Amino acid sequence: MNIAERYLKKQLFSSEFMRSFLEEKVKLDLEYQLEGLKKDIKSRKSRDELIKKVDSIEQYVMSA
């Protein structure tokens, strides 16, 4: 096992590292979902489909 692998394994047990990792994951997930919403708006999806997507994003935010 090289130094980088040992360092990463050690970091995985750090609560600060895990918190930062999860925060970045949430940010990326939201960015992905918002890009999808933007694409749907540009392609003029139906109002109901857009509302469903917004509701989905809202549920994700509330659960994070």
C-alpha positions in Angstrom: 0.0 0.0 0.0 1.5 3.4 -0.9 1.5 6.6 1.1 -1.5 8.1 -0.7 -3.7 5.0 -0.1 -2.8 5.0 3.6 -3.5 8.7 3.9 -6.9 8.3 2.2 -7.9 5.4 4.4 -6.9 7.4 7.5 -9.0 10.4 6.2 -12.1 8.2 5.7 -12.2 7.8 9.5 -12.0 11.5 10.1 -15.4 13.1 10.9 -14.3 16.4 9.5 -13.3 14.8 6.2 -16.5 12.8 6.0 -18.6 15.9 6.7 -16.7 17.9 4.0 -17.0 15.0 1.5 -20.8 14.7 2.1 -21.2 18.5 1.7 -19.5 18.4 -1.6 -21.5 15.5 -2.7 -24.7 17.3 -1.9 -23.5 20.4 -3.8 -22.7 18.3 -6.9 -26.1 16.5 -6.7 -28.0 19.8 -6.5 -25.9 21.2 -9.3 -26.8 18.2 -11.4 -30.5 18.4 -10.6 -30.6 22.1 -11.3 -28.9 21.7 -14.6 -31.6 19.1 -15.5 -34.3 21.6 -14.5 -32.7 24.3 -16.5 -32.6 22.0 -19.6 -36.2 21.1 -19.1 -37.2 24.8 -18.9 -35.3 25.5 -22.1 -37.0 22.6 -23.9 -40.3 23.9 -22.7 -41.4 20.9 -20.7 -44.9 21.0 -19.4 -45.7 22.9 -16.2 -46.6 19.7 -14.4 -43.2 18.1 -15.3 -41.3 21.2 -14.1 -43.3 21.3 -10.8 -42.5 17.6 -10.2 -38.8 18.3 -10.8 -38.9 21.3 -8.4 -40.7 19.1 -5.8 -38.0 16.5 -6.2 -35.2 19.0 -5.6 -37.1 20.4 -2.6 -37.4 16.9 -1.1 -33.7 16.3 -1.7 -32.8 19.5 0.1 -35.0 18.8 3.0 -33.5 15.3 3.5 -29.9 16.5 3.2 
